[in-house]
Amino acid sequence: MKLCIIGTGYVGLVSGTCFAELGNNVICVDKDKEKIKNLKSGKIPIFEPGLEELVKKNIKHNRIKFSSDINSSIKRSNIIFICVGTPINKKTNNADLKYVFQVTRSIKNNLNKYKIIVNKSTVPITTGDKIEKILMNKKNRNKFEVVSNPEFLREGDAIRDFFYPDRVIVGTNNKRTNRIIKSLYLPLIKKESRYFNTSRRAAELIKYASNAFLATKISYINELANLCEKSSVDVKDVSKGIGLDQRIGERFLRAGPSYGGSCFPKDTKALIHTADKFKVNLSIVKSTIKANELRKNLPVNKIHKILGKNLKNKKITFLGVTFKPGTDDMRESSSIKLIPYLHKKNAKIRYYEPTGEKKEFNKLKNVKFFTNIEDACNSSDLIIIHTEWNEFKQLNFKKIIRKKKINVFDMRNLYSLKKMKKNKINYFGIGR
């Protein structure tokens, strides 16, 4: 099939590349000419394991092309995917849809034949209706169908998630359109139950509802962790015990800092905005957001508990600064607020991050990036395991820190309490 992917951000680039890998002819479009230039040579703008190799492979086989010419790309394709950003509007807390509507107007001006318009961007209920309204006029009548097809790609596991999806949600009531989209996804559907055709509005809501539910699980276990810490219970045991119940499941029941990333913070807020618009009180989701905001204070309080009130000249090392492993994404990461706070307290901050130095900290004079773990940790007063990269799971702290007194604040509970105590390491986890 001839596909046009508009937007070469995370969703667009991964989806376009994977569709090409399935044998489709794909054009990925972006208005950023420098990005397109780099993509044509196989250089990708994001960190995603395996993606660069797939891009280069499909460029070589002429299945994927990159262009900044949106008009000709739309005209040459049969199915158009909208994969642009929907950032949060800070004034309203709703999703900002200006990029979605800009793309829609470009599509409207280039409907030279019947096309299926597939929205993969995360959008509130009724956005598909608005897209349809923009596209509709006498000239374009019967030339298009608007579909909602939300993405469920996890950063760091996006390629696997695309090829082995838990589910493919397609929102359309048009039987012909549904048949075409189903045939596009057919190589990925091992079981019939994985493909779910529903209404367009339902598909839009499923995406928000999914993210809000997962965010709620995180806030729930984080609040239980507070109780565990006060009552001398290990939250890891509680997580495992309740996660064994198949109705609950163990995923997203790991206590830690506040949730971050590009999805949960903005999507929970946007869902509340939509519910308010329909005069519905989503009190549980509101509580989830509130709990997550309160959670942001936990790391600061823990650091002061370990090192005291005065942090001047204290050497503090961060292992990882991204919001999760497998990605270079810094959006809503705990380190974004934590490191500047410690900098203001005149602490000496070091950090090692597998995906490289971060521009967010470049202007902070007491913050230094290291290219290896040993140099970053040497003689530190406190090691903070911030992100659960695999390379942080089997460290010999005595060897890399080289001090008698060793303090480790494990924000991800990667290590055994018993082993840390046996090795005479002052170990502090979360909810333990």
ABEGO torsion letter per residue (X at the ends): XBBBBBEABAAAAAAAAAAAAAGBBBBBBBABAAAAAAAAAGBBABBBBGAAAAAAAAAAAGABBBBABAAAAAAABABBBBBBBBBBBAAAGBBBAAAAAAAAAAAAAABABBBBBBBABBBBBGAAAAAAAAABBAAABGABBBBBBBBBBBBGAAAAAAABBABBBBBBABAAAAAAAAAAAAAABABAAABBBBBAAAAAAAAAAAAAAAAAAAAAAAAAAAAAAAAGBBAAAAAAAAAABAAAEABGABBBBBBBEAAAAAAAAAAAAAAAAAGBBBAAAAAAAAAAAAAAAAAAAAAAAAAEABABGBBBBBBEABABBGBABABGBAAAAAAAAAAAAGBBBBBBBAAEBBAAAAABAABBBBABAAAAABGBABBBBABBBAAAABBBAAAAAGBABBBBBBAAGABBAAAAAAAGBBBBBBGX
